[in-house]
């Protein structure tokens, strides 16, 4: 039990660092003079104090974290940070319950983008900046920031990285030192975000909107500053810019880093995941556009293509913007988009879901089984991009998929038991566990998660957390073995 | 010539064996005393136990006045270091190293005189792989050997019933396909050489060696025997050094299956090969062969380290319907025993690879040597130097050259042109002349012919 305090010690430090995040909405509040400065300042002080207190009280237990405690710390961070992040929301927005505020900040930090707030257009700019900043910080994983900073403070970070970075190929370290790797990834993330802000501004957004939407797009979150989401702008240019940056954010950031280091776009073609994702999304865009046009949803193919591509890319990359109420489309199209959201983002990106690499591994595994039936003596190891993937990874992936489907089913059943209709329950859980954002039915792009009961809200909050932490990381602490010495 | 051979493995001993008979002073160095004792018992040479990359060992072995250093130990690194030492300390004129790792071969600059000083690098496995690949490309041929960077090929083929040339004189070949130039260099009938003349009648069962431009091989083969369907399915038993390389070079163009006994080796192979089906099992297991449809296999190659296994699995495969079977056989005695029986081709790795080494050891300017019929005959690519005064070949017509009986000039390569060795052809300076010698004893005479007389210097 004593070692638990080591986790609290580190967590305290994390909160102290996190309190710096309030600076940005404070600046926004000064610029736009929306009267929320005092609330953010107060929240900052409270977070700082809580963290400092936690840190001071447990400083006797300062020490290296084991892998087990790494898991605990990750879960601690992903629950504690949204908790403290609710402070300004609770103070500024009247009548907001803690359940809803926690849902909102969890949705922010897990870069889901599902919202319970309405009247977004009239929220104080600082609140909107805060919501989107949560996306941005959560997107790459606050952890990568922490990994870059914490070792400097004398707390080891490698075990955190292992627990946090998504995908089965997490051991492909790019530079010998983890701090260096994290710093490089963060630098790339930062640069692409700046590029996104400038492009959105050039495409016609205000500075506030471009910063918010760039944060949202890069974290593959999906919050918007408008109730109508991107539909508010009704601008093909903005949609085009966002499509490009959502796709960029859905690529493994290690690939970005490699491409930048060797200064060659060829790197992308060598990334099997990237190629599979792009092909899948391109084919789907044209397919869905054709389908919509054929069914007379849109009068011309080009309009159909415009709406199909934006919404499909947004949902498939687990971002969650919408430019139109696709809930009104024939059910095949939105279902296909939700299906893509489960599989199509790359590992090491800011998206969620099963990830393309796992999908590819399972596809190849199925192929291996066929070959094995035809040639019983065959030796055919799993190969991805010419490299052999050890069998234990294949088993881990199988285990993950099983847990993923089981968790999703259990949560869907929980929602249905509480009285929600099937389409809404199913799409809400899929949208939350994949960190997409909007679902279908009552929680569709035109609706909002505020229609859910408190119980249902918490179920969805749990789904977002489980999805973001890749299920294993969350469920492991509920196994008896985890607590056994 | 004084020759120092490092490593008494398969390559080392075969080279020693074949050079001893050509009147050279040979010293063999190895770390295993037992291997050396066996060599010394059989041949007239000197042996030394020691680490081949140590200066003291090299010195003791007499590197100081060696003309050629042949570093053919198991280890690429030892071979490279030995060459470097020989060059730095003793200035040995010719240094040849066996280098297997493609990691080294990909960077030829590391072998130059500023670095490891390897004058020639050879890779026996690669030579063998190329050789087998040719046999798979031309399943009708018994042997396909290339000269002058692949411009000219020497092909051995067995005459079967059904070819247009059977029971006809050789001159018929010329009149039957006037547009293609090929020359029959030798005919072996019941293992006896026949010197081919225009009126020699081709019989069923003859082994014919002909020389042609590489692009024309298929047309000539068509004249000699009925053509098979082109190769599609290849099965390889043994995923060692040779099996692996072969599978890798074939997998783009053919359907390849590799059977390997060792599970770990299988996993390594499967990781490396992209389109090859790797099977874990015994190449002599008839059930496995049947499951994998050996009956539909076009070429079946048994390339394990074990001669008996190779013979047995090829016999099984042939019985079960494989079209052409190739067995790798190390023991010389076995090769003669099985070749031409049930097994279509018995390959002796030593004989296939020795030629590339011999080329460097020979007198005169020899570009390539291929050992034929288990070392009894030889085909050489010699480069003619000098002029009419200093050379016995340059400026003369082929029928003016005093070639020993049994030696034939098959073709001449001048720049990029291939010229068949007809009687009235004149040889010019820098021509590559391909000579076929039916008996090894004449090689010396042929080489002498091509040496430039002292007056030229």
HADDOCK unambig.tbl for C-alpha pairs under 7 A between the chains (distance, minus, plus):
assign (segid A and resid 377 and name CA) (segid B and resid 279 and name CA) 5.13 0.50 0.50
assign (segid A and resid 377 and name CA) (segid B and resid 280 and name CA) 5.31 0.50 0.50
assign (segid A and resid 377 and name CA) (segid B and resid 281 and name CA) 6.65 0.50 0.50
assign (segid A and resid 378 and name CA) (segid B and resid 277 and name CA) 6.85 0.50 0.50
assign (segid A and resid 378 and name CA) (segid B and resid 278 and name CA) 5.59 0.50 0.50
assign (segid A and resid 378 and name CA) (segid B and resid 279 and name CA) 4.13 0.50 0.50
assign (segid A and resid 378 and name CA) (segid B and resid 280 and name CA) 5.95 0.50 0.50
assign (segid A and resid 379 and name CA) (segid B and resid 266 and name CA) 6.43 0.50 0.50
assign (segid A and resid 379 and name CA) (segid B and resid 267 and name CA) 6.48 0.50 0.50
assign (segid A and resid 379 and name CA) (segid B and resid 270 and name CA) 6.57 0.50 0.50
assign (segid A and resid 379 and name CA) (segid B and resid 278 and name CA) 5.37 0.50 0.50
assign (segid A and resid 379 and name CA) (segid B and resid 279 and name CA) 5.50 0.50 0.50
assign (segid A and resid 379 and name CA) (segid B and resid 280 and name CA) 6.20 0.50 0.50
assign (segid A and resid 380 and name CA) (segid B and resid 270 and name CA) 5.82 0.50 0.50
assign (segid A and resid 380 and name CA) (segid B and resid 278 and name CA) 6.73 0.50 0.50
assign (segid A and resid 381 and name CA) (segid B and resid 267 and name CA) 6.96 0.50 0.50
assign (segid A and resid 381 and name CA) (segid B and resid 270 and name CA) 6.47 0.50 0.50
assign (segid A and resid 381 and name CA) (segid B and resid 271 and name CA) 6.64 0.50 0.50
assign (segid A and resid 387 and name CA) (segid B and resid 271 and name CA) 6.90 0.50 0.50
assign (segid A and resid 388 and name CA) (segid B and resid 271 and name CA) 5.69 0.50 0.50
